[in-house]
Each structure stands twice: as C-alpha cells, then as structure tokens.
C-alpha cells in the first residue's frame, strides 16, 4: 500500500517529474522509486525527480508526519522522531496553491485525519 501527499504547482494537472512538488510516501510500493515498504520523500523539479529522504522502515498503522518548510530547508518528523533537516536551496519552490492527497495504492484503504497547514 502506498499513501502519498504532494504540494504541487498550480498549473499542473497531475504531479509530474518537473512540477516543483514534494511528495511523501508511506510504505512505498514497487511501482515508484525507492525501496519497497520504505518511507520516501521526493522532490519533483525541472532538473528531475530526486529522493531527498528514504527511511527503510515500515510505518504500519496510524502515523503522524510533520514537515517543516523553512524555505531553504525542510525538517521531517515521523511519530515525533526528527529524521533530519534537508537542504532544498538548490531546488525550485512549488507554488503554494494545492495539496494533493493520494491513498489506496492498488485498491488499499488509507485514512487521513487532522491535515494542518500553517505558516
């Protein structure tokens, strides 16, 4: 099962390899880049698709993901654990207009709760 959400460019119909988006996937499937079952954070940029963070753990059950976007860097927390600050100053910024939630890869059932976006 793959659960993903992405910030995307405002004029992009779908998240593409150069749309300026971030995408986070829990329990990655074998149809997307990254290890099977891993947590993967990617950047879709005009320079291509880049994996910024890959955690080789399965996050089954309910999880709490926090991504702090500081402009030049992002910090990732899963279930209260800090998985590091990533320098994103060399990448293009996505336009802040859309948040895409995608769940249920291969007909699985996923749930989203308490989605919060704040400045």
Residue frames relative to the residue before (quaternion, step in Angstrom):
aa qw qx qy qz dx dy dz
X 1.0000 0.0000 0.0000 0.0000 0.00 0.00 0.00
X 0.1247 -0.7861 0.6038 0.0446 3.54 -0.99 0.84
X 0.0722 -0.7746 0.6277 0.0289 3.57 -0.80 1.02
X 0.0379 0.8270 -0.5573 0.0635 3.57 -0.67 1.01
X 0.0160 0.7464 -0.6621 -0.0654 3.51 -1.30 0.40
X 0.0665 -0.8196 0.5691 -0.0037 3.56 -1.05 0.68
X 0.3317 -0.6450 0.6386 0.2570 3.50 -1.23 0.62
X 0.0327 -0.8382 0.5443 -0.0001 3.60 -0.76 0.87
X 0.6444 -0.5136 0.4192 0.3810 3.49 -1.36 0.38
X 0.5628 -0.6654 0.3764 0.3143 3.58 -0.91 0.88
X 0.7462 0.3821 -0.2327 0.4930 3.62 1.06 -0.54
X 0.5261 0.6198 -0.4171 0.4062 3.59 1.23 0.35
X 0.3922 -0.7249 0.5168 0.2314 3.57 -0.73 1.05
X 0.7761 0.0580 -0.0264 0.6273 3.58 1.02 -0.81
X 0.5762 -0.5537 0.4505 0.3981 3.55 -1.23 0.34
X 0.0661 -0.8193 0.5694 -0.0125 3.56 -0.63 1.14
X 0.6974 -0.4963 0.3410 0.3887 3.54 -1.31 0.18
X 0.7840 0.2639 -0.1726 0.5347 3.62 1.18 -0.19
X 0.4354 0.7535 -0.4142 0.2666 3.61 1.20 0.35
X 0.5543 -0.6462 0.3890 0.3520 3.60 1.21 0.10
X 0.5210 0.6811 -0.3864 0.3396 3.60 1.25 0.14
X 0.3103 -0.6466 0.6440 0.2664 3.49 -1.44 0.22
X 0.0422 -0.7828 0.6190 0.0486 3.57 -1.14 0.56
X 0.1210 -0.7748 0.6183 0.0523 3.56 -0.94 0.95
X 0.0573 -0.8076 0.5869 -0.0052 3.57 -0.89 0.99
X 0.2161 -0.7376 0.6257 0.1331 3.53 -0.91 0.97
X 0.8531 0.0745 -0.0625 0.5126 3.58 -1.13 0.75
X 0.0941 -0.8646 0.4935 0.0024 3.48 0.82 1.19
X 0.3592 -0.7156 0.5579 0.2182 3.55 -1.01 0.85
X 0.5849 -0.5911 0.4167 0.3673 3.56 -1.24 0.14
X 0.5839 0.5690 -0.3951 0.4233 3.60 1.21 0.28
X 0.6995 0.3755 -0.2577 0.5507 3.61 1.29 0.09
X 0.6259 -0.5418 0.3907 0.4025 3.61 -1.18 0.46
X 0.6489 0.4809 -0.3968 0.4361 3.54 -1.13 0.73
X 0.6493 -0.5593 0.3671 0.3618 3.52 -1.27 0.41
X 0.5813 -0.5912 0.4420 0.3423 3.53 -1.15 0.71
X 0.8291 0.1950 -0.1709 0.4954 3.56 -0.80 1.05
X 0.5621 0.6305 -0.3799 0.3771 3.61 1.24 -0.16
X 0.4354 -0.5798 0.5884 0.3578 3.52 -1.41 0.11
X 0.0311 -0.8057 0.5907 -0.0309 3.58 -0.84 1.02
X 0.0941 -0.7518 0.6506 0.0517 3.55 -1.01 0.93
X 0.0712 -0.8236 0.5624 -0.0191 3.57 -0.67 1.17
X 0.2278 -0.7166 0.6355 0.1752 3.52 -1.38 0.28
X 0.2018 -0.7411 0.6324 0.1004 3.53 -0.90 1.05
X 0.0883 0.8233 -0.5419 0.1439 3.59 -0.41 1.20
X 0.6439 -0.5073 0.3759 0.4321 3.63 -1.15 0.34
X 0.6581 0.5024 -0.3109 0.4668 3.60 1.17 -0.50
X 0.7075 -0.4181 0.2583 0.5079 3.59 1.27 -0.11
X 0.5964 -0.5512 0.4604 0.3586 3.52 -1.41 -0.06
X 0.0237 -0.8266 0.5599 -0.0526 3.60 -0.62 1.16
X 0.3324 -0.7004 0.5921 0.2200 3.57 -0.99 0.84
X 0.2329 -0.7955 0.5509 0.0971 3.57 -0.65 1.17
X 0.7948 0.0050 0.0391 0.6056 3.57 1.08 -0.75
X 0.0306 0.7729 -0.6332 0.0268 3.56 -0.99 0.88
X 0.0954 -0.7885 0.6075 0.0095 3.55 -0.73 1.13
X 0.2976 -0.8078 0.4834 0.1586 3.60 -0.48 1.17
X 0.4861 0.6170 -0.4668 0.4063 3.57 0.85 1.02
X 0.3838 -0.6679 0.5767 0.2720 3.53 -1.20 0.55
X 0.1714 -0.7703 0.6086 0.0828 3.56 -0.89 0.96
X 0.0024 0.8276 -0.5587 0.0533 3.55 0.26 1.29
X 0.7399 0.3727 -0.2939 0.4767 3.56 -1.18 0.51
X 0.7363 -0.3784 0.2990 0.4746 3.56 -1.21 -0.55
X 0.0478 -0.7995 0.5987 -0.0110 3.57 -0.96 0.92
X 0.2479 -0.7380 0.6076 0.1573 3.52 -1.25 0.55
X 0.0745 -0.7970 0.5992 -0.0115 3.55 -0.60 1.21
X 0.0136 -0.7687 0.6394 -0.0115 3.56 -0.93 0.98
X 0.0345 -0.7681 0.6394 0.0038 3.55 -0.89 1.00
X 0.1575 -0.7776 0.6051 0.0659 3.55 -0.65 1.15
X 0.1515 -0.7910 0.5908 0.0478 3.55 -0.59 1.20
X 0.0852 -0.8187 0.5678 -0.0004 3.57 -0.49 1.22
X 0.6443 -0.5275 0.3150 0.4554 3.57 1.25 0.35
X 0.8141 0.1774 -0.0749 0.5478 3.57 0.45 -1.20
X 0.7844 0.1285 -0.0843 0.6010 3.58 1.29 -0.24
X 0.1762 -0.7400 0.6328 0.1444 3.53 -1.34 0.32
X 0.1891 -0.7543 0.6187 0.1118 3.55 -1.17 0.69
X 0.2079 -0.8010 0.5576 0.0655 3.55 -0.88 1.03
X 0.0400 -0.7650 0.6427 -0.0083 3.55 -0.95 1.02
X 0.0233 -0.7591 0.6502 0.0228 3.56 -1.02 0.83
X 0.8422 -0.0608 -0.0206 0.5353 3.54 -0.71 1.17
X 0.7376 -0.4468 0.2107 0.4604 3.56 1.01 0.91
X 0.6114 0.5361 -0.3543 0.4618 3.60 1.25 -0.10
X 0.3584 -0.7294 0.5485 0.1967 3.57 -0.86 1.04
X 0.1565 -0.8071 0.5665 0.0565 3.56 -0.63 1.17
X 0.7400 -0.4611 0.2062 0.4441 3.54 1.18 0.52
X 0.4129 -0.6638 0.5719 0.2487 3.48 -1.39 0.38
X 0.1794 -0.7989 0.5724 0.0440 3.54 -0.85 1.07
X 0.3795 -0.7124 0.5496 0.2152 3.56 -0.86 1.01
X 0.0122 -0.8081 0.5883 -0.0259 3.59 -0.66 1.12
X 0.3180 0.7923 -0.4739 0.2158 3.58 1.26 0.35
X 0.6796 0.4953 -0.2948 0.4537 3.60 1.15 -0.45
X 0.6452 0.5070 -0.3132 0.4781 3.58 1.30 0.04
X 0.5435 -0.5973 0.4674 0.3597 3.57 -1.24 0.37
X 0.4421 -0.6837 0.5114 0.2748 3.57 -1.15 0.64
X 0.4155 -0.6724 0.5395 0.2901 3.57 -1.02 0.73
X 0.5042 -0.6184 0.4927 0.3473 3.56 -1.14 0.54
X 0.4090 -0.7567 0.4569 0.2267 3.62 -0.80 0.97
X 0.3800 0.7476 -0.4756 0.2653 3.58 0.47 1.12
X 0.8176 0.1791 -0.0792 0.5414 3.60 0.98 -0.68
X 0.0878 -0.7222 0.6803 0.0891 3.51 -1.24 0.64
X 0.1611 -0.8058 0.5673 0.0545 3.57 -0.60 1.15
X 0.1232 -0.7739 0.6183 0.0599 3.58 -0.86 0.97
X 0.0040 -0.7981 0.6010 -0.0425 3.55 -0.72 1.07
X 0.0704 0.8112 -0.5764 0.0693 3.57 -0.72 1.01
X 0.7662 0.4232 -0.2612 0.4071 3.50 -1.31 0.22
X 0.0750 0.7914 -0.5939 0.1242 3.58 0.85 0.95
X 0.8426 0.0608 -0.0912 0.5272 3.58 -0.91 0.96
X 0.6898 -0.5390 0.2588 0.4083 3.54 0.96 1.03
X 0.3912 0.7001 -0.5052 0.3187 3.61 1.13 0.47
X 0.4002 -0.7035 0.5268 0.2598 3.57 -1.26 0.24
X 0.0168 -0.7966 0.6035 -0.0299 3.56 -0.71 1.09
X 0.2149 -0.7804 0.5778 0.1050 3.54 -1.23 0.50
X 0.1410 -0.7565 0.6333 0.0822 3.54 -1.13 0.75
X 0.0288 0.7956 -0.6020 0.0620 3.54 -0.93 0.90
X 0.8470 0.1301 -0.0958 0.5064 3.58 -1.10 0.68
X 0.1748 0.7697 -0.5862 0.1826 3.58 0.74 1.01
X 0.0153 0.8147 -0.5758 0.0672 3.58 -0.64 1.17
X 0.0572 -0.7546 0.6532 0.0242 3.52 -1.05 0.85
X 0.0911 0.8098 -0.5722 0.0927 3.56 -0.71 1.03
X 0.4918 -0.6500 0.4956 0.3001 3.53 -1.25 0.50
